[in-house]
């Protein structure tokens, strides 16, 4: 009895310490709209990135790395959220006039980037990584809090939520239908966000629905470039393509929704774009790609933010 009591007390203390180490979830309001983004607290920690049992060479060698605590949007950014950024008529000042603040906004897409699959409440999709980053920059300027895309390491860490199995819920593919829209249950289109079960850290659609942009340049040997025990690794971009996307989509097979699975962007995603030069904002052929956002617990200084935007956006 005494031993059981001690185990219970120790377990309770461990859970208490765990809850104290996890940042508290908050709601980010979006200007003067009724929209908001739930930012889930992701505790810092270490994990093994990659999969040594995978047949994919780009998921090896597995490395143990450290991740600082951060916040991640519990759902993929939706069309209605992205429209506030796109449309200056929504982003109004106190007098009801469009703001003339020099914010760079997306040009009109050549055609419907989501091919009629759904807009309000559905994931924003079909944008380039540049476009997703510009949304983050705009949101940072509007709210005073720094937002960006996740690194590949942050994305996999958050997706795994402490798990080491093929999927965050285990290894049985038949369970995937409870958490993800993919080839077997999507009927060939993406769905409203947040309709299925979240992962243990409260992230919905982290697998399936639409793939999600990360900040990293894609290299087949990326993990060879990461040192064992590295903290917050980021493979910085050196060219427009390829960049890394994660999570699989409504079109993906079950094996492509594994937590460790990496996908590279390609110029084929703009294949039918007739513009010259081709749009920086939209891909004509990637309605399966969207994004979610993160915000570090320890906010960078204004100077550090400016340096970051200059690096990822070219000025």
C-alpha positions as CSV (number, residue, x, y, z in Angstrom):
1,X,0.0,0.0,0.0
2,X,2.8,2.4,1.0
3,X,4.7,1.5,-2.2
4,X,1.6,2.1,-4.4
5,X,1.0,5.5,-2.7
6,X,4.6,6.5,-3.4
7,X,4.3,5.5,-7.0
8,X,1.0,7.5,-7.2
9,X,2.6,10.6,-5.6
10,X,5.7,10.4,-7.9
11,X,3.5,10.0,-11.0
12,X,1.4,13.0,-9.9
13,X,4.5,15.1,-9.4
14,X,5.8,14.0,-12.8
15,X,2.5,14.9,-14.5
16,X,2.6,18.2,-12.6
17,X,6.1,19.0,-13.8
18,X,5.1,18.1,-17.3
19,X,2.1,20.4,-17.3
20,X,4.3,23.2,-15.9
21,X,6.8,22.8,-18.7
22,X,4.2,23.0,-21.4
23,X,3.4,26.5,-22.6
24,X,-0.2,27.5,-22.0
25,X,-2.4,27.5,-25.1
26,X,-3.7,30.9,-26.2
27,X,-6.1,32.4,-28.8
28,X,-4.7,34.8,-31.4
29,X,-7.4,37.3,-32.5
30,X,-7.2,38.4,-36.1
31,X,-7.6,42.2,-36.4
32,X,-11.2,43.3,-36.1
33,X,-12.7,40.1,-37.4
34,X,-14.4,37.3,-35.4
35,X,-11.6,35.0,-36.5
36,X,-8.9,33.6,-34.2
37,X,-6.1,31.1,-34.3
38,X,-5.7,28.6,-31.4
39,X,-2.0,28.4,-30.6
40,X,-1.2,25.2,-28.8
41,X,1.7,25.1,-26.4
42,X,4.4,22.6,-27.4
43,X,6.8,21.7,-24.6
44,X,10.6,21.7,-25.3
45,X,12.5,18.5,-25.3
46,X,14.7,16.0,-27.2
47,X,13.6,13.4,-29.7
48,X,15.0,11.2,-32.5
49,X,14.3,12.8,-35.9
50,X,14.0,10.4,-38.8
51,X,13.4,6.6,-39.1
52,X,16.4,4.1,-39.1
53,X,14.0,1.3,-40.3
54,X,12.7,3.3,-43.3
55,X,13.6,2.4,-46.8
56,X,13.8,6.1,-47.6
57,X,17.4,7.4,-47.6
58,X,16.3,10.9,-46.8
59,X,15.0,9.8,-43.4
60,X,18.4,8.7,-42.2
61,X,20.7,8.8,-40.3
62,X,18.5,9.2,-37.3
63,X,19.7,12.0,-34.9
64,X,18.8,13.0,-31.4
65,X,18.1,16.7,-31.4
66,X,16.8,19.3,-28.9
67,X,13.7,21.5,-29.6
68,X,12.9,24.7,-27.7
69,X,9.3,25.3,-26.5
70,X,7.0,26.9,-29.0
71,X,3.4,27.4,-30.0
72,X,1.8,25.8,-33.1
73,X,-1.6,26.5,-34.6
74,X,-3.9,23.6,-33.7
75,X,-5.3,23.5,-37.3
76,X,-4.1,24.3,-40.7
77,X,-4.6,28.0,-41.7
78,X,-8.0,28.2,-43.4
79,X,-9.1,30.1,-46.5
80,X,-11.0,32.6,-44.5
81,X,-7.9,33.5,-42.4
82,X,-5.8,33.8,-45.5
83,X,-8.4,36.0,-47.2
84,X,-8.0,38.6,-44.4
85,X,-4.3,38.8,-45.6
86,X,-5.2,38.7,-49.3
87,X,-8.0,41.3,-49.3
88,X,-7.1,44.9,-48.3
89,X,-10.8,45.6,-48.1
90,X,-11.0,43.4,-45.0
91,X,-7.9,44.8,-43.4
92,X,-9.3,48.3,-42.5
93,X,-8.1,51.0,-40.3
94,X,-10.1,52.6,-37.4
95,X,-12.0,54.9,-39.9
96,X,-12.9,51.9,-42.1
97,X,-10.4,52.7,-44.8
98,X,-8.1,50.1,-46.4
99,X,-4.7,50.4,-44.7
100,X,-1.9,51.8,-46.9
101,X,0.9,50.2,-44.8
102,X,3.0,48.8,-47.6
103,X,2.0,45.2,-46.8
104,X,2.8,42.9,-49.8
105,X,-0.3,40.9,-50.7
106,X,-0.8,38.0,-53.1
107,X,-1.8,38.7,-56.6
108,X,-4.9,37.1,-58.0
109,X,-4.4,33.4,-58.8
110,X,-4.5,32.3,-62.4
111,X,-7.4,30.0,-61.4
112,X,-9.1,28.7,-58.3
113,X,-6.2,27.2,-56.4
114,X,-8.4,24.7,-54.6
115,X,-10.4,23.6,-57.6
116,X,-13.7,24.1,-55.9
117,X,-13.0,21.7,-53.0
118,X,-14.0,24.2,-50.3
119,X,-13.1,27.6,-48.9
120,X,-14.5,28.9,-45.6
121,X,-13.5,26.5,-42.9
122,X,-11.4,24.5,-45.3
123,X,-7.6,24.7,-45.5
124,X,-6.0,27.5,-47.5
125,X,-4.1,25.7,-50.2
126,X,-2.2,26.1,-53.5
127,X,0.0,28.9,-52.3
128,X,3.8,28.9,-52.6
129,X,6.1,28.8,-49.6
130,X,6.9,32.4,-50.2
131,X,3.1,33.2,-50.0
132,X,2.8,31.3,-46.7
133,X,5.8,33.1,-45.3
134,X,4.4,36.5,-46.3
135,X,1.2,35.6,-44.4
136,X,3.4,35.0,-41.4
137,X,5.2,38.3,-41.8
138,X,1.9,40.1,-42.2
139,X,0.4,38.4,-39.1
140,X,3.6,39.3,-37.1
141,X,3.3,42.9,-38.0
142,X,-0.5,43.1,-37.3
143,X,-0.3,41.4,-33.9
144,X,3.1,42.3,-32.6
145,X,3.9,38.7,-32.0
146,X,6.4,36.9,-34.2
147,X,5.0,34.1,-36.4
148,X,6.6,31.9,-39.0
149,X,6.5,28.4,-40.5
150,X,7.8,25.5,-38.5
151,X,11.2,24.0,-39.2
152,X,11.2,20.4,-40.3
153,X,12.5,19.4,-36.9
154,X,9.8,21.3,-35.1
155,X,7.1,19.8,-37.4
156,X,8.2,16.2,-36.8
157,X,8.6,16.8,-33.0
158,X,5.1,18.3,-32.7
159,X,3.6,15.6,-35.0
160,X,5.1,12.8,-33.0
161,X,4.0,14.3,-29.6
162,X,6.4,12.1,-27.7
163,X,5.8,8.9,-29.8
164,X,8.4,6.8,-31.5
165,X,6.1,4.7,-33.7
166,X,5.3,5.0,-37.4
167,X,2.3,7.2,-36.6
168,X,1.7,9.2,-33.4
169,X,-1.1,6.7,-32.5
170,X,1.0,3.6,-33.2
171,X,1.7,1.5,-36.2
172,X,-1.7,0.1,-37.3
173,X,-2.8,1.7,-40.6
174,X,-6.4,1.0,-39.9
175,X,-6.4,3.6,-37.2
176,X,-5.4,6.3,-39.6
177,X,-9.0,7.0,-40.6
178,X,-9.7,8.4,-37.2
179,X,-7.0,11.1,-37.5
180,X,-6.4,11.9,-41.1
181,X,-8.0,12.5,-44.5
182,X,-6.0,10.5,-47.0
183,X,-6.5,8.4,-50.1
184,X,-8.7,5.7,-48.4
185,X,-11.3,8.0,-46.9
186,X,-11.1,11.5,-48.4
187,X,-13.2,10.9,-51.6
188,X,-10.5,12.8,-53.5
189,X,-10.8,16.1,-51.8
190,X,-9.7,17.9,-48.6
191,X,-12.2,18.5,-45.8
192,X,-13.0,21.2,-43.2
193,X,-10.3,21.4,-40.6
194,X,-10.6,19.9,-37.2
195,X,-13.2,17.2,-38.1
196,X,-11.2,14.2,-37.0
197,X,-9.3,13.4,-33.8
198,X,-6.2,15.4,-32.9
199,X,-2.8,14.0,-31.9
200,X,-1.9,13.9,-28.2
201,X,-0.7,17.5,-28.2
202,X,-4.0,18.8,-29.7
203,X,-3.0,19.2,-33.3
204,X,-5.7,18.5,-35.8
205,X,-5.0,17.2,-39.4
206,X,-1.3,17.2,-38.7
207,X,-1.4,14.1,-40.9
208,X,-3.4,14.2,-44.2
209,X,-5.9,16.8,-45.5
210,X,-3.2,19.0,-47.0
211,X,0.6,18.8,-46.9
212,X,2.2,21.6,-44.8
213,X,5.1,23.9,-45.8
214,X,8.1,24.0,-43.5
215,X,11.0,26.5,-43.6
216,X,13.7,24.1,-44.6
217,X,15.4,23.6,-47.9
218,X,15.1,20.0,-48.9
219,X,18.2,17.9,-49.1
220,X,18.2,14.2,-49.5
221,X,21.1,14.0,-47.0
222,X,19.7,16.7,-44.6
223,X,20.2,14.6,-41.5
224,X,23.8,14.0,-42.3
225,X,24.2,17.8,-42.0
226,X,22.7,17.9,-38.5
227,X,25.0,17.3,-35.6
228,X,24.1,14.8,-32.9
229,X,22.5,16.8,-30.0
230,X,21.9,19.9,-32.1
231,X,19.4,22.4,-30.8
232,X,16.7,23.7,-33.1
233,X,18.3,22.7,-36.4
234,X,17.2,24.5,-39.6
235,X,18.4,23.7,-43.1
236,X,18.4,27.2,-44.4
237,X,17.2,27.9,-48.0
238,X,19.7,28.2,-50.8
239,X,17.4,28.1,-53.8
240,X,13.7,28.5,-54.6
241,X,13.3,24.7,-54.9
242,X,13.2,22.2,-53.5
243,X,11.7,23.1,-50.1
244,X,10.3,20.5,-47.6
245,X,6.7,19.8,-47.0
246,X,5.3,17.4,-44.4
247,X,2.3,15.4,-43.4
248,X,0.9,14.0,-46.6
249,X,-2.5,15.0,-48.0
250,X,-5.9,13.8,-49.0
251,X,-4.3,12.2,-52.1
252,X,-1.6,10.3,-50.2
253,X,-1.2,6.6,-49.4
254,X,-1.0,5.6,-45.8
255,X,2.8,5.1,-45.9
256,X,3.2,8.7,-47.0
257,X,1.5,9.9,-43.8
258,X,4.2,8.5,-41.5
259,X,5.6,11.0,-39.0
260,X,9.1,10.7,-40.5
261,X,8.0,11.0,-44.1
262,X,9.6,13.9,-46.1
263,X,8.4,15.4,-49.4
264,X,10.2,17.9,-51.6
265,X,8.5,20.7,-53.6
266,X,8.9,20.7,-57.3
267,X,8.6,23.1,-60.2
268,X,5.9,20.7,-61.6
269,X,3.5,22.3,-59.0
270,X,3.6,25.4,-61.3
271,X,3.4,23.4,-64.6
272,X,0.3,25.1,-66.0
273,X,1.1,28.7,-64.8
274,X,1.1,30.8,-68.0
275,X,2.5,33.9,-66.4
276,X,6.0,35.1,-67.2
277,X,7.6,35.1,-64.8
278,X,5.6,32.5,-63.0
279,X,3.7,33.6,-59.9
280,X,5.7,34.0,-56.6
281,X,2.4,33.5,-54.8
282,X,0.5,30.6,-56.3
283,X,1.1,27.1,-57.6
284,X,-1.4,26.1,-60.3
285,X,-1.0,22.4,-59.6
286,X,-0.7,21.9,-55.8
287,X,-4.2,22.1,-54.2
288,X,-2.8,19.5,-51.8
289,X,-0.4,21.9,-50.1
290,X,-1.2,24.3,-47.3
291,X,0.4,25.3,-44.0
292,X,0.2,25.9,-40.3
293,X,2.1,28.4,-38.2
294,X,4.3,28.5,-35.1
295,X,5.5,31.1,-32.7
296,X,8.6,30.7,-30.4
297,X,8.0,31.0,-26.7
298,X,11.2,33.1,-26.5
299,X,10.4,35.9,-28.9
300,X,13.2,37.2,-31.1
301,X,14.1,40.9,-31.0
302,X,13.0,43.2,-33.8
303,X,16.4,43.2,-35.2
304,X,16.5,39.4,-35.3
305,X,13.0,39.3,-36.9
306,X,14.2,41.8,-39.6
307,X,17.2,39.6,-40.3
308,X,15.0,36.5,-40.5
309,X,12.6,38.1,-43.0
310,X,15.5,39.4,-45.1
311,X,16.9,35.8,-45.3
312,X,13.7,34.0,-46.1
313,X,11.9,36.6,-48.3
314,X,15.0,38.2,-49.8
315,X,14.6,41.6,-48.2
